[in-house]
Amino acid sequence: MQRLEEPAARRLVTCLASSEADIRAAQELRYRVFVDEMGARPPGLGAGLERDPFDPYCEHLLVRVGPHGPVVGTYRMLAAERARRAGGFYAESAFDLGRLRDLPGLVEVGRACVDPAHRRGAVLARLWEGLATYLRSRGAAYVIGCGSIPIAGNPAAAAGVCRGLLRTHLGPACWRATPRRAFPLRAFRAEPERPPPPLVRGYLRMGAVVCGPPAWDPTFGTADVLLLLPMARLDARWARRFLRAA
């Protein structure tokens, strides 16, 4: 059977934001996902945009439907030199990074989200491919980011996820980060361990480790674990997928 080519207008296109309009499109998607869907109430909301003071210092990865179509996926990246100009990494609002702050080639990733109508895997795959290309081009050696576990009225379930992560994927003591507002794991000791959300599970399969106990983020209604991925330890099976576009 002859394979029909997908029209160019419907192909997924990955790029870095190159204008204020591009960044606004990412912020609009973040608003729809984090505010409308998840119920987050971060400061700085306005005109249907989810934004914060770190956005001007970050680089923003976009996945569009077609070259000029809507943004259906986004990531933002903050390299160490840009973080210094921003006054620190975003994760430092939730964690004392300790010695992690001084790791060479450190890049923070975050604000990953996909449009609800496009959560069939292709957009997330394109985001990871674009992220891999970015990290290789910047010479990144270590990647950090907050892995968020939704609380959604069930903090005991979130605690079960966090306890499982700490038991199976805790990194060495030299990579510890201390939460500034700890999520109260001890209050839910009887809760059984649970699997992490898909995005966190993907990072762990790549080779990421958990840097210590979770922080509580009341703004987004999540328990956050800080994840660290040393690029040199990227799992070989996932490296072929994660880096195939790099």
N, CA and C of each residue as an Amber inpcrd file, in Angstrom:
protein
   738
   0.8460000  -1.1990000   0.0000000   0.0000000   0.0000000   0.0000000
   0.8790000   1.2450000   0.0000000   0.5380000   2.1950000  -0.8240000
   1.3220000   3.4230000  -0.8960000   1.1440000   4.2450000   0.3670000
   2.2530000   4.7090000   0.9290000   2.2030000   5.5290000   2.1370000
   1.8920000   6.9680000   1.7590000   0.8810000   7.5090000   2.3970000
   0.4870000   8.8900000   2.1370000   1.2930000   9.8200000   3.0190000
   1.9050000  10.8070000   2.4330000   2.6720000  11.7800000   3.1970000
   1.7320000  12.7040000   3.9590000   2.0850000  12.9770000   5.1860000
   1.2990000  13.9190000   5.9740000   1.4980000  15.3220000   5.4250000
   0.4220000  16.0990000   5.2660000   0.5800000  17.4720000   4.7740000
   1.5270000  18.2710000   5.6560000   2.3450000  19.1120000   5.0230000
   3.3330000  19.8940000   5.7690000   2.6900000  20.7330000   6.8490000
   1.4820000  21.2160000   6.5930000   0.8050000  22.0870000   7.5610000
   0.4560000  21.3540000   8.8480000   0.4750000  19.9800000   8.8160000
   0.0920000  19.2160000  10.0090000   1.2840000  18.5270000  10.6600000
   2.4690000  18.6160000  10.0830000   3.6410000  17.9810000  10.6710000
   4.0900000  18.7300000  11.9140000   4.6170000  17.9710000  12.8500000
   5.1420000  18.5870000  14.0620000   6.4990000  19.2010000  13.7660000
   6.6700000  20.4420000  14.1770000   7.9030000  21.1890000  13.9460000
   8.4480000  21.6340000  15.2970000   9.7220000  21.3560000  15.5620000
  10.3690000  21.7230000  16.8200000  11.3440000  22.8620000  16.5730000
  11.3090000  23.8740000  17.4490000  12.1960000  25.0280000  17.2890000
  12.3460000  25.7320000  18.6280000  13.3450000  26.6080000  18.7080000
  13.4840000  27.5010000  19.8510000  12.7080000  28.7810000  19.5760000
  12.1170000  29.3300000  20.6230000  11.4180000  30.6070000  20.4760000
  12.3980000  31.6700000  20.0210000  11.9860000  32.4550000  19.0490000
  12.8680000  33.4980000  18.5020000  12.2480000  34.8800000  18.5780000
  11.0980000  34.9980000  19.2360000  10.4220000  36.2900000  19.3220000
   9.5550000  36.3200000  20.5740000   9.1200000  37.5000000  20.9520000
   8.2000000  37.6310000  22.0830000   6.8870000  36.9180000  21.7990000
   6.4630000  36.9240000  20.5340000   5.2260000  36.2280000  20.1790000
   5.3610000  34.7270000  20.4120000   6.5390000  34.1710000  20.1090000
   6.7780000  32.7460000  20.3670000   6.6870000  32.4380000  21.8580000
   7.2990000  33.2820000  22.6740000   7.2770000  33.0570000  24.1250000
   5.8550000  33.1840000  24.6620000   5.1060000  34.1430000  24.1500000
   3.7040000  34.2880000  24.5750000   2.9000000  33.0400000  24.2150000
   3.1750000  32.4450000  23.0680000   2.4570000  31.2300000  22.6850000
   2.7500000  30.1050000  23.6760000   4.0030000  29.9990000  24.1220000
   4.3510000  28.9990000  25.1350000   3.6550000  29.3040000  26.4560000
   3.6260000  30.5660000  26.8380000   2.9760000  30.9530000  28.0830000
   1.4650000  30.7250000  28.0340000   0.8720000  30.8850000  26.8620000
  -0.5550000  30.6020000  26.7150000  -0.8410000  29.1140000  26.9020000
   0.0130000  28.2610000  26.3190000  -0.1500000  26.8240000  26.5170000
   0.0380000  26.4650000  27.9820000   1.0510000  27.0220000  28.6160000
   1.2650000  26.7590000  30.0380000   0.0560000  27.1730000  30.8630000
  -0.5800000  28.2710000  30.5110000  -1.7770000  28.7220000  31.2280000
  -2.8880000  27.6830000  31.0870000  -3.1040000  27.1960000  29.8750000
  -4.1840000  26.2330000  29.6460000  -3.9450000  24.9500000  30.4350000
  -2.6790000  24.5200000  30.5120000  -2.3630000  23.2620000  31.1950000
  -2.2790000  23.4570000  32.7050000  -1.4580000  24.4110000  33.1510000
  -1.1930000  24.5430000  34.5840000  -2.3200000  25.2430000  35.3340000
  -2.9370000  26.2310000  34.7200000  -3.9710000  27.0100000  35.4120000
  -5.3560000  26.4270000  35.1510000  -5.7460000  26.3550000  33.8600000
  -7.0940000  25.8750000  33.5500000  -7.2770000  24.4010000  33.9090000
  -6.2860000  23.5690000  33.5830000  -6.4310000  22.1280000  33.7820000
  -6.0530000  21.6930000  35.1880000  -4.9030000  22.1760000  35.6950000
  -4.4010000  21.7120000  36.9850000  -4.8370000  22.5780000  38.1600000
  -5.3340000  23.7770000  37.8830000  -5.8050000  24.6410000  38.9540000
  -4.7270000  25.4180000  39.6720000  -3.5320000  25.5260000  39.0850000
  -2.4540000  26.2940000  39.7170000  -2.8030000  27.7690000  39.7340000
  -2.2840000  28.4680000  40.7090000  -2.5010000  29.9090000  40.8210000
  -1.1810000  30.6170000  41.1170000  -0.2330000  30.5380000  40.1720000
   1.0480000  31.2200000  40.3890000   0.8910000  32.7220000  40.2710000
   1.7890000  33.4930000  40.8940000   1.7370000  34.9430000  40.7400000
   2.0680000  35.3400000  39.3120000   1.6260000  36.5210000  38.9180000
   1.9600000  37.0290000  37.5950000   0.9940000  36.6340000  36.5080000
  -0.1390000  36.0020000  36.8840000  -1.1050000  35.6310000  35.8670000
  -1.7550000  36.8760000  35.2770000  -2.0340000  36.8000000  33.9990000
  -2.7180000  37.9090000  33.3520000  -2.8430000  37.6580000  31.8730000
  -3.9770000  38.0440000  31.3050000  -4.2170000  37.9310000  29.8670000
  -4.0250000  36.5050000  29.3660000  -4.3620000  35.5250000  30.1990000
  -4.2580000  34.1360000  29.7770000  -2.8500000  33.6240000  29.6360000
  -1.8950000  34.2040000  30.3740000  -0.4950000  33.8040000  30.2910000
  -0.0170000  33.2790000  31.6450000   0.7520000  32.1710000  31.6320000
   1.4390000  31.7040000  32.8310000   2.9050000  32.0710000  32.6510000
   3.3880000  33.0000000  33.4480000   4.7420000  33.5170000  33.2710000
   5.3350000  33.8370000  34.6300000   6.6580000  33.9490000  34.6750000
   7.3290000  34.3190000  35.9140000   8.6010000  35.0850000  35.5760000
   9.3070000  35.5980000  36.5870000  10.5040000  36.4110000  36.3050000
  11.6500000  35.6610000  35.6350000  11.6110000  34.3380000  35.6000000
  12.6880000  33.5820000  34.9600000  12.5280000  33.5050000  33.4440000
  11.3330000  33.7020000  32.9490000  11.0830000  33.5310000  31.5180000
  12.0180000  34.3490000  30.6280000  12.3020000  35.6190000  30.9530000
  13.1840000  36.3870000  30.0620000  14.6130000  35.8380000  29.9800000
  15.0280000  35.0480000  30.9780000  16.3880000  34.5170000  30.9970000
  16.4720000  33.1060000  30.4020000  15.3200000  32.4840000  30.1970000
  15.2820000  31.1130000  29.7000000  15.2330000  31.0750000  28.1820000
  15.6140000  29.9290000  27.6410000  15.3430000  29.6240000  26.2470000
  14.1410000  28.6810000  26.2240000  13.2610000  28.8830000  25.2480000
  11.9890000  28.1820000  25.2290000  11.9050000  27.2810000  24.0000000
  11.6830000  26.0040000  24.2530000  11.5530000  25.0250000  23.1860000
  10.0690000  24.8740000  22.8530000   9.7560000  24.8890000  21.5660000
   8.3680000  24.8150000  21.1160000   8.1810000  23.6400000  20.1590000
   7.0420000  23.0030000  20.2600000   6.5940000  22.0680000  19.2360000
   5.3080000  22.6430000  18.6490000   5.3270000  22.8730000  17.3360000
   4.1760000  23.4390000  16.6330000   3.5740000  22.4020000  15.6830000
   2.3090000  22.6010000  15.3680000   1.6700000  21.8500000  14.2990000
   1.8720000  22.6470000  13.0190000   2.8470000  22.2350000  12.2020000
   3.2090000  23.0010000  11.0250000   4.1610000  24.1270000  11.3890000
   4.8100000  24.7200000  10.3930000   5.8160000  25.7540000  10.6570000
   5.2680000  26.9860000  11.3820000   4.0060000  27.3060000  11.1560000
   3.4330000  28.5190000  11.7450000   2.1580000  28.2200000  12.5270000
   1.9530000  26.9510000  12.8620000   0.7280000  26.5580000  13.5370000
   0.7850000  26.7530000  15.0410000  -0.2270000  26.2720000  15.7420000
  -0.3010000  26.4590000  17.1970000   0.7950000  25.6900000  17.9230000
   1.2090000  26.2150000  19.0630000   2.1760000  25.5430000  19.9290000
   1.4350000  24.4860000  20.7440000   1.8710000  23.2260000  20.6340000
   1.2010000  22.1220000  21.3350000   2.1080000  21.4620000  22.3680000
   3.3460000  21.9180000  22.4660000   4.2550000  21.4040000  23.4790000
   5.3460000  22.4170000  23.7500000   5.8290000  22.4520000  24.9820000
   6.8840000  23.4090000  25.3080000   7.7230000  22.9170000  26.4840000
   8.9560000  23.3530000  26.5110000   9.9190000  23.1990000  27.6030000
  10.5920000  24.5550000  27.7520000  11.1590000  24.7950000  28.9110000
  12.0650000  25.9370000  29.0040000  13.3650000  25.4850000  29.6490000
  14.4560000  26.1000000  29.2170000  15.7920000  25.7070000  29.6580000
  16.5250000  26.9290000  30.2030000  17.2240000  26.7260000  31.2970000
  17.9830000  27.7980000  31.9250000  19.4010000  27.3050000  32.1870000
  20.3430000  27.7350000  31.3550000  21.7430000  27.3610000  31.5230000
  22.3630000  28.1610000  32.6720000  23.4710000  27.6550000  33.2210000
  24.0650000  28.2400000  34.4200000  24.4110000  29.7130000  34.2390000
  24.9770000  30.0810000  33.0800000  25.3670000  31.4820000  32.8900000
  24.1530000  32.4030000  32.8640000  23.0440000  31.9190000  32.3230000
  21.8130000  32.7100000  32.3410000  21.2050000  32.7410000  33.7470000
  21.3310000  31.6320000  34.4810000  20.8160000  31.5910000  35.8470000
  21.5160000  32.6150000  36.7330000  22.8120000  32.8200000  36.5020000
  23.5250000  33.8270000  37.2970000  22.9340000  35.2180000  37.0690000
  22.5710000  35.5140000  35.8290000  21.9540000  36.8070000  35.5440000
  20.5460000  36.8990000  36.1150000  19.8810000  35.7520000  36.2220000
  18.5170000  35.7270000  36.7520000  18.4810000  35.7380000  38.2750000
  19.6400000  35.5940000  38.9080000  19.6880000  35.5410000  40.3610000
  19.6040000  34.1370000  40.9250000  19.6860000  33.1370000  40.0630000
  19.6490000  31.7440000  40.5060000  18.7780000  30.9070000  39.5970000
  18.6880000  29.6290000  39.9230000  17.8130000  28.7170000  39.1880000
  16.4010000  28.7760000  39.7720000  15.4230000  28.4400000  38.9500000
  14.0450000  28.3770000  39.4330000  13.9280000  27.3970000  40.5990000
  14.6210000  26.2570000  40.5170000  14.5250000  25.2390000  41.5630000
  14.9690000  25.7530000  42.9220000  15.7640000  26.8220000  42.9450000
  16.2360000  27.3520000  44.2180000  15.1260000  28.0050000  45.0320000
  13.9820000  28.2710000  44.4150000  12.8470000  28.7650000  45.1940000
  12.2520000  27.6550000  46.0580000  12.5140000  26.3920000  45.6880000
  11.9830000  25.2550000  46.4380000  13.0440000  24.4730000  47.1850000
  14.3180000  24.5600000  46.7360000  15.3840000  23.7490000  47.3180000
  16.6450000  24.5730000  47.5470000  17.3600000  24.2240000  48.6000000
  18.7430000  24.6600000  48.7490000  19.5730000  23.6640000  47.9560000
  20.1540000  24.1180000  46.8530000  20.8500000  23.2110000  45.9430000
  22.1990000  22.7500000  46.4610000  22.7540000  23.4300000  47.4580000
  24.0440000  23.0130000  47.9960000  25.1120000  22.9620000  46.9170000
  25.8460000  21.8410000  46.8550000  26.9540000  21.7060000  45.9010000
  26.4890000  21.4990000  44.4660000  25.2230000  21.1780000  44.2720000
  24.7100000  21.0050000  42.9100000  24.8730000  22.2840000  42.0940000
  24.7830000  23.4050000  42.7610000  24.8480000  24.7000000  42.0790000
  26.1690000  24.8770000  41.3220000  27.2110000  24.2160000  41.7980000
  28.5400000  24.4100000  41.2130000  28.9340000  23.3180000  40.2180000
  28.0240000  22.4320000  39.8840000  28.3540000  21.3970000  38.9040000
  28.6570000  22.0370000  37.5470000  29.6640000  21.5620000  36.8520000
  29.9940000  22.1480000  35.5430000  28.9420000  21.7730000  34.5040000
  28.7140000  22.6900000  33.5600000  27.7820000  22.3930000  32.4730000
  26.3760000  22.1120000  32.9410000  25.9070000  22.8630000  33.9530000
  24.5960000  22.6170000  34.5470000  23.5060000  23.3760000  33.7850000
  22.4340000  22.6780000  33.4470000  21.2750000  23.2610000  32.7740000
  20.0200000  22.8180000  33.5100000  19.1310000  23.7490000  33.7700000
  17.8420000  23.4350000  34.3880000  16.7700000  23.3720000  33.3090000
  15.9060000  22.3640000  33.3960000  14.7640000  22.2670000  32.4890000
  13.4890000  22.2580000  33.3140000  12.4250000  22.7480000  32.7120000
  11.1630000  22.7850000  33.4330000  10.0250000  23.3100000  32.5790000
   8.8760000  23.5020000  33.2370000   7.6490000  23.9840000  32.5930000
   7.2790000  23.1400000  31.3710000   7.5630000  21.8270000  31.4500000
   7.2000000  20.9450000  30.3490000   5.6920000  20.7280000  30.3480000
   5.0600000  20.9020000  29.2040000   3.6370000  20.6100000  29.1020000
   3.2640000  20.3630000  27.6480000   2.1830000  19.6010000  27.4820000
   1.6750000  19.2280000  26.1690000   0.1860000  19.5310000  26.1400000
  -0.2860000  20.0710000  25.0400000  -1.7040000  20.3650000  24.8650000
  -2.5230000  19.0890000  25.0720000  -3.6190000  19.1670000  25.8300000
  -4.4080000  17.9600000  26.1130000  -4.8640000  17.2190000  24.8600000
  -5.0740000  17.9290000  23.7650000  -5.5440000  17.2820000  22.5360000
  -4.4290000  16.5640000  21.7850000  -3.1820000  16.6700000  22.2660000
  -2.0420000  16.0940000  21.5490000  -1.2000000  15.1900000  22.4420000
  -1.8200000  14.5260000  23.4200000  -1.0840000  13.6880000  24.3540000
  -1.0770000  12.2260000  23.9310000  -0.6750000  11.9880000  22.7070000
  -0.6040000  10.6230000  22.2080000   0.8400000  10.1520000  22.0570000
   1.7860000  10.8960000  22.5810000   3.1740000  10.4680000  22.5940000
   4.0640000  11.1760000  21.6030000   3.5320000  11.5550000  20.4440000
   4.3790000  12.1480000  19.4100000   4.9390000  13.4900000  19.8400000
   4.1280000  14.3140000  20.4900000   4.5900000  15.6420000  20.8940000
   5.6590000  15.5280000  21.9670000   5.4490000  14.6500000  22.9520000
   6.4530000  14.4760000  24.0030000   7.7570000  13.9430000  23.4070000
   7.6550000  13.0330000  22.4430000   8.8650000  12.5280000  21.7950000
   9.6100000  13.6550000  21.0880000   8.8880000  14.5420000  20.4170000
   9.5380000  15.6540000  19.7310000  10.1440000  16.6370000  20.7300000
   9.4870000  16.8260000  21.8790000  10.0630000  17.6870000  22.9100000
  11.3880000  17.1210000  23.3950000  11.4400000  15.8110000  23.6620000
  12.6750000  15.2060000  24.1490000  13.7610000  15.2520000  23.0850000
  13.3870000  15.0450000  21.8320000  14.3790000  15.1400000  20.7650000
  14.9380000  16.5540000  20.6710000  14.0410000  17.5480000  20.7420000
  14.4990000  18.9360000  20.6990000  15.3520000  19.2900000  21.8940000
  14.9870000  18.7630000  23.0550000  15.7760000  19.0140000  24.2560000
  17.1560000  18.3870000  24.1290000  17.2210000  17.1800000  23.5760000
  18.5110000  16.5230000  23.3840000  19.4150000  17.3410000  22.4810000
  18.8580000  17.8530000  21.3900000  19.6340000  18.6830000  20.4690000
  20.1500000  19.9260000  21.1820000  19.2900000  20.5490000  21.9690000
  19.6830000  21.7500000  22.7140000  20.8150000  21.4310000  23.6890000
  20.6660000  20.3660000  24.4680000  21.6670000  20.0320000  25.4860000
  23.0120000  19.7160000  24.8530000  22.9980000  18.9890000  23.7440000
  24.2480000  18.6920000  23.0620000  24.8930000  19.9770000  22.5300000
  24.0960000  20.8660000  21.9600000  24.6480000  22.0890000  21.3800000
  25.2260000  23.0070000  22.4540000  24.7190000  22.9280000  23.6750000
  25.2020000  23.7740000  24.7700000  26.2940000  23.0960000  25.5860000
  26.6360000  21.8730000  25.2400000  27.6570000  21.1580000  25.9880000
  27.2510000  20.8430000  27.4160000  25.9820000  20.5750000  27.6430000
  25.4900000  20.3090000  28.9940000  26.0900000  19.0190000  29.5360000
  26.4830000  19.0370000  30.7910000  27.0060000  17.8450000  31.4610000
  26.0280000  17.3060000  32.5030000  25.2530000  18.2000000  33.1050000
  24.2730000  17.8170000  34.1200000  22.9760000  18.5780000  33.8600000
  21.8650000  17.8880000  34.0850000  20.5460000  18.4900000  33.9020000
  19.7630000  18.3260000  35.1960000  19.1790000  19.4210000  35.6750000
  18.3240000  19.3570000  36.8600000  16.9220000  19.8400000  36.5040000
  15.9770000  19.4130000  37.3050000  14.6120000  19.8730000  37.1260000
  13.7330000  19.3070000  38.2200000  12.6360000  19.9790000  38.4820000
  11.6840000  19.5200000  39.4880000  10.7090000  18.5330000  38.8620000
  10.6460000  17.3460000  39.4260000   9.6420000  16.3750000  39.0190000
   8.4330000  16.5350000  39.9150000   7.3110000  16.8840000  39.3190000
   6.1220000  17.2390000  40.1010000   5.1530000  16.0760000  40.1960000
   4.6920000  15.8230000  41.4230000   3.6850000  14.7960000  41.6820000
   2.4240000  15.5150000  42.1550000   1.3540000  15.5090000  41.3540000
   0.1370000  16.2310000  41.7410000  -0.4300000  15.7240000  43.0630000
  -0.8760000  16.6700000  43.8830000  -1.5160000  16.3060000  45.1470000
  -3.0250000  16.1310000  44.9360000  -3.6640000  17.1110000  44.2870000
  -5.0770000  17.0220000  43.8690000  -5.9890000  16.4440000  44.9390000
  -5.8640000  16.9480000  46.1640000  -6.7300000  16.4990000  47.2350000
  -6.3770000  15.1480000  47.8160000  -5.2770000  14.5300000  47.3480000
  -4.8740000  13.2190000  47.8520000  -3.3950000  13.2270000  48.1910000
  -3.0050000  13.9570000  49.2330000  -1.5800000  14.0370000  49.5830000
  -0.9920000  12.6850000  49.9700000  -1.8140000  11.7590000  50.4770000
  -1.2880000  10.4470000  50.8590000  -0.7610000   9.7030000  49.6380000
  -1.4730000   9.7960000  48.5100000  -1.0180000   9.1380000  47.2890000
   0.2890000   9.7570000  46.8020000   0.3820000  11.1000000  46.8720000
   1.6280000  11.7660000  46.4800000   2.7750000  11.3220000  47.3650000
   2.4980000  11.1470000  48.6530000   3.5350000  10.6740000  49.5720000
   3.9880000   9.2710000  49.2030000   3.0630000   8.4180000  48.7720000
   3.4260000   7.0740000  48.3510000   4.3490000   7.0830000  47.1470000
   4.1180000   8.0100000  46.2100000   5.0020000   8.1480000  45.0550000
   6.3920000   8.5850000  45.5120000   6.4300000   9.5980000  46.3650000
   7.7210000  10.1430000  46.8100000   8.5250000   9.1220000  47.5960000
   7.8710000   8.3620000  48.4580000   8.6000000   7.3560000  49.2250000
   9.1930000   6.2930000  48.3210000   8.4440000   5.9010000  47.2980000
   8.9760000   4.9290000  46.3580000  10.1880000   5.4660000  45.6120000
  10.1370000   6.7350000  45.2110000  11.2640000   7.3490000  44.5070000
  12.5020000   7.3940000  45.3870000  12.3210000   7.7390000  46.6530000
  13.4600000   7.8290000  47.5600000  14.0760000   6.4490000  47.8270000
  13.2500000   5.4180000  47.8360000  13.7680000   4.0710000  48.0940000
  14.5270000   3.5310000  46.8870000  14.0600000   3.8170000  45.6830000
  14.6250000   3.1580000  44.5080000  15.5810000   4.0200000  43.6960000
  15.5250000   5.3550000  43.8270000  16.3060000   6.1970000  42.9300000
  17.0380000   7.3370000  43.6380000  17.3020000   7.2010000  44.9260000
  18.0110000   8.2530000  45.6450000  19.4770000   8.2920000  45.2170000
  19.9510000   9.4890000  44.8640000  21.3360000   9.6720000  44.4490000
  22.2830000   9.7520000  45.6260000  23.5840000   9.8560000  45.3550000
  24.5810000   9.9100000  46.4310000  24.4880000  11.2000000  47.2370000
  25.0900000  11.1730000  48.4260000  24.9990000  12.2990000  49.3520000
  25.5530000  13.5900000  48.7610000  26.5390000  13.4910000  47.8650000
  27.1290000  14.7040000  47.2830000  26.1660000  15.4270000  46.3640000
  25.0670000  14.7900000  46.0130000  24.0700000  15.4190000  45.1420000
  22.7820000  15.7260000  45.8880000  22.8600000  15.9580000  47.1730000
  21.6680000  16.2370000  47.9600000  21.2130000  17.6930000  47.7920000
  19.9060000  17.8680000  47.8110000  19.2840000  19.1880000  47.8570000
  18.2460000  19.1620000  48.9740000  18.1490000  20.2390000  49.7280000
  17.2620000  20.2990000  50.8890000  16.0360000  21.1300000  50.5800000
  14.8300000  20.5860000  50.7620000  13.6230000  21.3660000  50.4800000
  13.4670000  22.5240000  51.4600000  13.0790000  23.6550000  50.9450000
  12.8450000  24.8210000  51.8090000  11.5060000  24.6960000  52.5390000
  10.5340000  24.0870000  51.9080000   9.2500000  23.7960000  52.5440000
   8.9740000  22.3260000  52.2860000   9.3030000  21.4870000  53.2540000
   9.2580000  20.0380000  53.0530000   7.8170000  19.5390000  52.9310000
   7.6320000  18.5750000  52.0560000   6.3540000  17.8730000  51.9730000
   6.3360000  16.8310000  53.0890000   5.2580000  16.7750000  53.9000000
   5.2790000  15.9740000  55.1420000   5.1010000  14.4770000  54.9090000
   6.1580000  13.8000000  54.5030000   6.0740000  12.3630000  54.2420000
   5.7040000  11.5700000  55.4990000   6.2010000  12.0010000  56.6320000
   5.9720000  11.2370000  57.8670000   4.4980000  11.1840000  58.2480000
   3.7170000  12.1030000  57.7590000   2.2920000  12.1130000  58.0820000
   1.5350000  11.0180000  57.3380000   2.2000000  10.3690000  56.3860000
   1.5080000   9.3740000  55.5600000   2.3190000   8.0780000  55.4990000
   2.8250000   7.6490000  56.6310000   3.6960000   6.4720000  56.6720000
   2.9810000   5.2040000  56.2370000   1.6640000   5.1240000  56.4530000
   0.9340000   3.8970000  56.1470000   0.5820000   3.7790000  54.6650000
   0.7930000   4.8310000  53.8880000   0.4170000   4.8090000  52.4730000
   1.3790000   3.9260000  51.6840000   0.8620000   2.9980000  50.8670000
   1.7560000   2.1520000  50.0630000   2.4610000   2.9600000  48.9760000
   3.6080000   2.4520000  48.5530000   4.3420000   3.1090000  47.4720000
   3.5320000   3.0400000  46.1720000   3.6810000   4.0940000  45.3600000
   2.9620000   4.1730000  44.0950000   3.9230000   4.5430000  42.9730000
   3.5800000   4.2260000  41.7260000   4.4630000   4.5850000  40.6030000
   4.4210000   6.0800000  40.3320000   5.5070000   6.6450000  39.8080000
   5.5490000   8.0760000  39.5180000   4.7910000   8.4020000  38.2310000
   4.5060000   9.6870000  37.9870000   3.8610000  10.0940000  36.7410000
   4.7600000   9.7890000  35.5400000   4.1690000   9.7300000  34.3340000
   4.9370000   9.3200000  33.1440000   6.1830000  10.1570000  32.8760000
   6.1100000  11.4840000  33.0330000   7.2670000  12.3160000  32.7270000
   8.4150000  12.0110000  33.6830000   8.1150000  11.8870000  34.9720000
   9.1440000  11.5420000  35.9560000   9.6970000  10.1570000  35.6690000
   8.8210000   9.2260000  35.3300000   9.2680000   7.8640000  35.0210000
  10.2180000   7.8600000  33.8230000   9.9370000   8.7030000  32.8410000
  10.8300000   8.7950000  31.6950000  12.2070000   9.2820000  32.0730000
  12.2890000  10.3040000  32.9300000  13.5860000  10.8050000  33.3730000
  14.3720000   9.7200000  34.1140000  13.6720000   8.9730000  34.9680000
  14.3490000   7.9310000  35.7310000  14.9020000   6.8480000  34.8080000
  14.1570000   6.5020000  33.7840000  14.6290000   5.4920000  32.8430000
  15.8420000   5.9780000  32.0630000  15.9470000   7.2600000  31.8750000
  17.1250000   7.8100000  31.2030000  18.3660000   7.7230000  32.0820000
  18.1780000   7.6590000  33.3990000  19.3180000   7.5950000  34.3100000
  19.3250000   8.6650000  35.3810000  18.2440000   9.4390000  35.4860000
  18.1810000  10.4930000  36.5030000  18.0690000   9.8920000  37.9010000
  18.5190000  10.6540000  38.8880000  18.4030000  10.2580000  40.2890000
  17.6720000  11.3490000  41.0550000  17.1330000  10.9590000  42.1940000
  16.4260000  11.8930000  43.0810000  17.4320000  12.4750000  44.0640000
  17.3650000  13.7760000  44.2740000  18.3760000  14.4720000  45.0790000
  17.9840000  14.6680000  46.5360000  16.9240000  14.0140000  46.9890000
  16.5530000  14.1250000  48.3880000  15.0630000  14.2270000  48.5770000
  14.6160000  14.5310000  49.7960000  13.1910000  14.5760000  50.1170000
  12.4520000  15.6260000  49.2900000  11.1330000  15.4530000  49.1360000
  10.3470000  16.3600000  48.3000000  10.0270000  17.6810000  48.9900000
   9.7990000  18.6760000  48.1540000   9.3140000  19.9780000  48.6110000
   7.8240000  20.0830000  48.3050000   7.1410000  20.9010000  49.0680000
   5.7210000  21.1560000  48.8230000   5.5930000  22.4700000  48.0750000
   4.9050000  22.4280000  46.9390000   4.6560000  23.6240000  46.1360000
   3.1720000  23.9450000  46.2070000   2.7620000  24.8320000  47.1270000
   1.3370000  25.1370000  47.2620000   0.7670000  25.8850000  46.0670000
   1.6170000  26.5930000  45.3260000   1.1400000  27.3430000  44.1670000
   0.6190000  26.4210000  43.0770000   1.3740000  25.3580000  42.7990000
   0.9770000  24.4130000  41.7630000   0.2750000  23.1810000  42.3300000
   0.1920000  23.0810000  43.6540000  -0.4790000  21.9470000  44.2660000
   0.2340000  20.6360000  43.9990000   1.5640000  20.6380000  44.1630000
   2.3560000  19.4530000  43.8660000   3.3850000  19.1840000  44.9680000
   3.8020000  17.9310000  45.0510000   5.0000000  17.5580000  45.7960000
   6.1050000  17.4280000  44.7580000   7.1940000  18.1540000  44.9350000
   8.2650000  18.2100000  43.9410000   9.5120000  17.5000000  44.4470000
  10.0550000  16.6290000  43.6100000  11.3650000  16.0440000  43.8860000
  12.3440000  16.6600000  42.8980000  13.5430000  16.9650000  43.3680000
  14.5680000  17.4790000  42.4690000  15.2760000  16.2950000  41.8160000
  15.3190000  16.3070000  40.4880000  15.9520000  15.2450000  39.7200000
  17.2410000  15.7560000  39.0960000  18.2350000  14.8940000  39.0540000
  19.5180000  15.2150000  38.4230000  19.8480000  14.1230000  37.4160000
  20.1130000  14.5300000  36.1720000  20.5210000  13.6040000  35.1310000
  21.9340000  13.9380000  34.6830000  22.9420000  13.1310000  35.0800000
  24.2950000  13.3250000  34.5360000  24.3160000  12.7920000  33.1040000
  24.6420000  13.6300000  32.1530000  24.5850000  13.2100000  30.7610000
  25.5260000  12.0260000  30.4850000  26.6280000  11.9430000  31.2220000
  27.5710000  10.8460000  31.0140000  27.0040000   9.5080000  31.4630000
  25.9790000   9.5330000  32.2960000  25.3840000   8.2940000  32.7970000
  24.0450000   7.9880000  32.1390000  23.7400000   8.6970000  31.0740000
  22.4810000   8.4750000  30.3750000  22.3770000   7.0140000  29.9550000
  21.3090000   6.3600000  30.3770000  21.1270000   4.9510000  30.0820000
  21.2010000   4.7030000  28.5710000  22.0010000   3.7040000  28.1590000
  22.2720000   3.4810000  26.7370000  21.0050000   3.1920000  25.9510000
  20.0700000   2.4580000  26.5460000  18.8470000   2.1330000  25.8140000
  18.0390000   3.3850000  25.5170000  18.0120000   4.2880000  26.5010000
  17.2550000   5.5180000  26.3030000  18.0570000   6.5510000  25.5500000
  19.3830000   6.4530000  25.5900000  20.2050000   7.4110000  24.8540000
  19.9060000   7.3510000  23.3620000  19.6700000   6.1320000  22.8600000
  19.3820000   5.9990000  21.4360000  18.0980000   6.7330000  21.0630000
  17.1500000   6.7660000  21.9890000  15.8950000   7.4730000  21.7150000
  16.0090000   8.9620000  22.0470000  16.5990000   9.2330000  23.2170000
  16.6650000  10.6140000  23.6930000  17.5830000  11.4630000  22.8240000
  18.6480000  10.8580000  22.2910000  19.6430000  11.6220000  21.5340000
  19.5910000  11.3680000  20.0290000  18.5530000  10.7120000  19.5410000
  18.5660000  10.3570000  18.1240000  18.4980000  11.5830000  17.2120000
  18.0220000  12.7210000  17.7460000  17.9590000  13.9280000  16.9150000
  19.1550000  14.8280000  17.1380000  20.0340000  14.4600000  18.0870000
  21.1380000  15.3610000  18.4290000  22.3030000  15.1990000  17.4560000
